[in-house]
């Protein structure tokens, strides 16, 4: 089917400072300097155990420019992203806190953003949040006082116009935050995903972080459209990548995670590496599968690095932070640049 794509013009935003002067974050300055950025992801524990965060920080030391802290991912109660972000700062890792519309109204979100800035946090990723029915409190009420587009605009206005969402002035200035948004290149309707991306750029996003990418040829087409629309001139585009742990994981994600595209070729590769290993040798099968998953991820990063408009990668270990260093090393992303 031939799709007629309307042409759009992204408006200028005179309030927005130049890249490199918005938040003071290391992550922003890495992008402003033209370096290919590398971020990781940290899932907080379902407890108050700060050592979990510290251990994960040590695994990422020297490998990433910043690390995402998820916000009750999959609607499961975990340590708050802001508290976990403060612990990351103590360990020398710059945090990118996730902030969802699911759990807070606009008062609570703005209060949390002021508090995050006071603690030294300078990056935020604005999200809708997974539906509560997915998590461990399926009877909880979704808040969604505002949506992700409104959240992006609210954070930008707090920073660039020094006003709360109601229009009241923020005495002493608003929180200086580098504003991120999420994108899923493969969610239906695929043909219109670049336009949703453009809406987030217009709302005020500084950077975009995608969901996991396994289908690089399809992602290349998506990025071509994003470049043609001029979106990549407005935002820094960070491609999400991660290692498959097994063929079973690949099949499960393809079947049950909306917007996930995993080519048959990758599933076959993951199946092939264990084909000659006896099923009773579970540890050997696991090690072979994980090694192949890391190899595939490295290959994909090298391909993605060459795609026009991509400014970096976000490596998601999915509770396998130990994989981030070998992936970064294998993809020639180390050492990370030093930024004053």
N, C-alpha and C positions, 0 to 999 in steps of 0.2 A: 504494500500500500504506500502510495506517495503521500508524504505529509508536507503541507505548506507551512513553513515556519515564518511567522511574522518577524519583521525586523524591529528592534527596539533600540532606544538610545538611553544609556545609563546617565542619569543626571549628575552634575557636579555637586559636591557637598562642601561648600566653602568653610564650614565649621571644622572640618576634619584636618588635623595637622598632618604634615608629611610623614610617610613611613619612617620610623626611627625616632619620632618625637611624640608619640602618642601615650606611651605608658612607661618607658624606661626599662621594659623587661629585656632580658638577655635574648629571649626567643625573638622578639620584634627586631632587635638590633642585628641578630644573625641574618634575618631575612632582608633587612635594609641594606646590609653589606653585600648582598648578592650570593651568600653561601647557600648551599643545598641543605636545608634544615633536617634534623632528625629528632623526633619526639618518641617517647615511650608511653606506656600506660601502667598505672598502678591501681589495683583493685583493693580498697580498704577491707579490713577484716570484719566479720560479723561479731565483733567484740571491741573492748577498749584497749586491746593489746598494741601499744605503740611500737613494740619491737618488730611486729610484722611489717610495718611501713619502713622502719629503719633497715631491715634486712633487704627489702626490695630496692630501697634507695642504693644500698651498697652494690647490688647487682647491676645497676644502671650507671654507676659513677663513671664518668668519662666517655660514656656511650651515647648520651642524648643531650640535646640543648635544653630540653624541658620535658616534664612528665605529666600526663593527664592523671587527674584523680577522679575516678568515677563517682557519681552521685546516686547512691542506692540503685546500682545497675540491676536490670531485670526486676525492678520494684522489690528488691530484697533489702531489709534493713541492714545497714553497715555503718561503720564509723563515718562521721560527716566529712565531706570533701574538704571543707575549710580547715578543720582540725588536722586532717591527714596532710593537707598542704603545708600547714605550719610546721609539722614534723619533718616533711621533706626539706623545707628551707633550712632547718637545723642541720640536716645532713648534707647541705650544699647542692641540692637538686632544685631547680626552679620549677614550681608547680603550675599547672594549668588546671584550675578547678572547674569541674562541670557543675552547671546550675540548671535544674529542671523546673519546668512550669507545673509539673505534676503535684509537687509536695508543698508549694508555698504560694501565698498570694503576693501581690505587688509590694505590700508593706514589708513582708518578711524578706523578700528577695532583695529589696533595696537596703534593708538593714544589714543583711548578710554581706552584701557587696561592700558597704562601708567598713564593716568589721574585717573583711578579707584584706582590704587595702591597708587598714591599720596594722595588720599582722605582717605586711610586706609582700602580699600576693599581688601579682601584676597581670595575670592572664586568666580569662574566663571563657568557657565554651558553653554557649547558650543552647539548650535542648528542650524538646517537649517532654521527654521521659517515657519509658516503657509503661504500658498500661498496668494498673495495679493487679489485675487478674493473673498476671504472669508470676507474681511474687509470693512472699510468705504471709502477706496480709490481704488476701483477695477481696475481703469485705471493706477495705479502706476506701475512702472517698477521694477521687481525683480532684485536685483544686482547679487547675487550668483557669485561673483568674485572667491571665493573659496567655497568648500563644507565643511560640518561639520567635516569630517575626517582631511582635511587639516587645518581647524581652530584649532582642538585639537593639531595637531603636531606643528602648529605655536606658540601657547601659551606655550606649553612645551619647545620648543626651546628658546623662549624668556626668560623663567625662568631658564632652566638648562644649556643652552649653551651661554646665554647672547648675543643673536644675533636676529636681525630683520629677517623677512621672506626672505629678499633678501641676507642674509648672512653678512650684515654689523654689526659690534660690537655695542652693546648698552653701551655707556659710563656710568660707575657707576653701571652696572648690570641691568638685566631685572626685570620686575615686578614679585614678589613672589606670585604666585597665585595657589590655589588648583584647579585642572582642572577637571571639570565634563563633562559628556556626557549623552545623553538620550537614553532610550531603550523602545521599545514597544514589549513585549513578545508575543502579539497575532496578530500582523500584518502579512499579507500574504507575502511570504510563511512561515508559522509558523515553519516548520521543519528547516529552515535555519537561523532563528533569532539569535540563540546562536553564529553563525559564524560572523554575523555582530557585535555582542557584542565583540567578540574576536578581530575584526579589530580595534575597538575603543580602546581596551586595548593596542594593538600594537602601535597605533598612539600616545598614551601617556596619556590617561585618568587616573585620580587618583580615581575617583568615578563614579558610574553609578546611574542614577535616572530613575525609570521607569514611564511610563504612569499609569493611574489608574488601579488597579487590583481588580476585583470582583470575578473572577473564580480562587479560590485558588488551587484546584486540578490541573488545567492546568498550573498554575504558578509553582507549585511544580515540574512538569515534566521539565519545562523550566530551572529551577534552577539546577536540577539534571544534565542536559546536560552542563550547564555553569560550574558546579563544575568539571565534568569529563574532560572538556577541559582545566581546570586549570585557567580559567578567574578570578575566585573569589580569587585566590592567588595574582593576579596582581592589582585588583581594589576593592574598597569597594562598596558593592552593597546595594543601598537604594531603597526599594520597595515603590511605590506610592499607597497610599490609600486615601479614602475619603468617606464621608457620602452621601448616596442617600437622596434626599429631598422628593421624591414622586415616585409612580409607573410610572407616566407619564414621569418623568425625566429618569428613568431606560429604559423605552421603546424607548424614543427618542435617548438616547445615543447608545443603542444597534443597532438602525436602521440607524443612521446618522453619528456616530463618527467612522471612520475607525479604525480597530484593537481593538474595545471594545467588550469584552466577558462578558455578564451578564447572569448567569444561570437563567432558568425559576423559580427555587426555590426562588430566591431573589425577582423576580418580584411578585410572588404569595404572599410572605411575606408582601411586601409593599402594595399590594392590600388588603390583609386580615386585616390589622390593621385599615382600614377605612371602612370595609364592613358593620359594624354595626352602623356607624355614619351617620346621615342624611346629604344629599348633601348640604343642606342649611347651615349647621354648618361648614362653611369653615375654621374658625380659629381652631376648634377642630380637623378637618381632617388634617389640616396642621401640628398642634402640634403632633398629633399621628404619622403621616408619618415621621416627622423629628426625633422624639424620636426613632422610629424603625430604621431609617437610621443610627443614632449614635450607636445603639446597634449592628447592623450588622457590622459596621466598627470596633468596639471594638473586636468582635469575630474574625474578619479576621486578625487583628493585632496580636492577641494571637496565631493564627495558623501560620502566617508568621514568627513570632518570633522564632518558632521551626524549620524552614526550613534551612537546611545547606547552608551556603554561604551568607545569608542575614545579613547585618551589621547594618540595621536601617530601619526606615520608614519615608516617606515624606507624611505628612498629607495635603491634598489639600481640603480646605473648599469650593472652587469655589464661591467666594464672600459671604462666610458664615464663617468668621474667628471665630465667637463666638462658633462654634462647636469644635474648636481645643482643648480647655481646658478640656471639659467633655470627649472627646475621649481619650486624654492622661491620664487623671485620671482613667477612666474606664479600660484602658489597663495596668494599674500599671506602667506607664512610668514616673511618678513624685514621688519625686522631681528629677530634672535633676542633674547629677553629676557636682561638681565644679572642674574646671581644672585651674591650675596655668598657 
